[in-house]
Amino acid sequence: MAGTANRGVAWVTGAGTGIGRGIARRLAEDGWSVAVSARTARDLDSLAAEVPGRITAFQLDVTDPKAADDTGRRIEADLGPVDLAVLNAGSYFPTNARSFSVDNFRKTVDLNLMGTVNCMGPIVPSMVGRRSGHIAIMGSQSAFSGLPTAASYGATKAALNSMAEAFKPDFDRYGVAITIINPGFVKTPLTAKNRFPMPFLMELDDAVEIILRGLEQRRFAINFPWQMTLSTKLLAALPGWAKFAITRKMLPKE
Ligand SMILES: NC(=O)c1ccc[n+]([C@@H]2O[C@H](COP(=O)([O-])OP(=O)(O)OC[C@H]3O[C@@H](n4cnc5c(N)ncnc54)[C@H](OP(=O)(O)O)[C@@H]3O)[C@@H](O)[C@H]2O)c1
């Protein structure tokens, strides 16, 4: 059931499936007016039908900077100033040494890093000008330590963590909140493709609940589940010989 309260305008990218869809639906149910973006229009339309009157679809490929800028401006013109942006669109393209691919890195950087930055383009000046707003960026626990097959993915997620940390004190001066969300493994269409063990794999609804609670509290970092955070942060703190003894075991079979 859609709530009656009007909590403000939220924009969720990558909202067609998985974590973004779950966040968008919950925000709409909680009384937000939600703009949702992805490339696949039918996913957005079916989501909009789940919470009638609360969700508006804006089809967008976030790797196109002009389209991202136009979409951000259109959302603000149609729905009002964006109070909360959840910049979630992203994907994982596995890497390995034998089939090293420059294209893999370009694709991953264009989507995960530049896709996020492209969507910040129209909303950061608007939020800074209004001295209010909240930007939440989708990172990953792979940001904390270099993991096999995630050379490009982890690099972009580490970059997003660094970017959020760098902006935090600057945004604070203008009353704009920034959050970095670093999930472990969550059951979504993305992870359904993985053929390796996924420790502490979480249900989507549980992940969405944790993210929504963290956003409500305007936390800077939402790292979960705690068992995965502990593991990845411990791994990062180990000396090289111990770290690589562990990550060597994570290599897929040749
Ligand atoms: N699932 C996990 O375990 C996990 C863990 C850590 C972090 N994350 C992060 O969480 C985010 C969502 O992942 P997910 O697991 O929910 O994946 P997902 O189910 O594959 O959802 C990804 C969403 O992003 C959209 N998208 C992909 N490329 C896009 C593009 N060029 N422009 C606009 N939208 C695009 C997809 O829709 P279209 O294809 O229709 O565009 C889809 O709506 C990603 O940033 C991912 O790195 C996931």
The ligand as a Gaussian input file, in Angstrom:
#p B3LYP/6-31G(d) Opt

LIG

0 1
 N       23.941000      -8.001000      -5.859000
 C       25.037000      -7.886000      -5.121000
 O       25.485000      -8.836000      -4.461000
 C       25.762000      -6.568000      -5.072000
 C       26.776000      -6.432000      -4.122000
 C       27.457000      -5.236000      -4.039000
 C       27.118000      -4.183000      -4.854000
 N       26.128000      -4.346000      -5.773000
 C       25.825000      -3.207000      -6.643000
 O       24.450000      -2.921000      -6.588000
 C       24.032000      -2.337000      -7.820000
 C       22.830000      -3.082000      -8.339000
 O       23.188000      -4.436000      -8.519000
 P       22.120000      -5.606000      -8.617000
 O       22.758000      -6.784000      -8.024000
 O       20.820000      -5.127000      -8.155000
 O       22.153000      -5.817000     -10.205000
 P       21.008000      -5.978000     -11.307000
 O       19.852000      -6.741000     -10.805000
 O       21.745000      -6.457000     -12.521000
 O       20.509000      -4.470000     -11.532000
 C       21.279000      -3.542000     -12.220000
 C       20.368000      -2.427000     -12.677000
 O       21.186000      -1.448000     -13.335000
 C       20.621000      -1.166000     -14.610000
 N       21.667000      -0.802000     -15.555000
 C       22.664000      -1.569000     -16.043000
 N       23.375000      -0.896000     -16.944000
 C       22.803000       0.340000     -17.031000
 C       23.065000       1.490000     -17.808000
 N       24.054000       1.528000     -18.711000
 N       22.279000       2.583000     -17.643000
 C       21.257000       2.557000     -16.753000
 N       20.955000       1.508000     -15.989000
 C       21.725000       0.410000     -16.134000
 C       19.902000      -2.451000     -15.014000
 O       18.847000      -2.234000     -15.945000
 P       19.048000      -2.205000     -17.536000
 O       19.948000      -3.341000     -17.879000
 O       17.667000      -2.310000     -18.052000
 O       19.658000      -0.859000     -17.843000
 C       19.316000      -2.875000     -13.680000
 O       18.127000      -2.150000     -13.437000
 C       25.248000      -2.378000      -8.748000
 O       25.904000      -1.118000      -8.689000
 C       26.122000      -3.443000      -8.112000
 O       27.495000      -3.248000      -8.400000
 C       25.440000      -5.514000      -5.916000

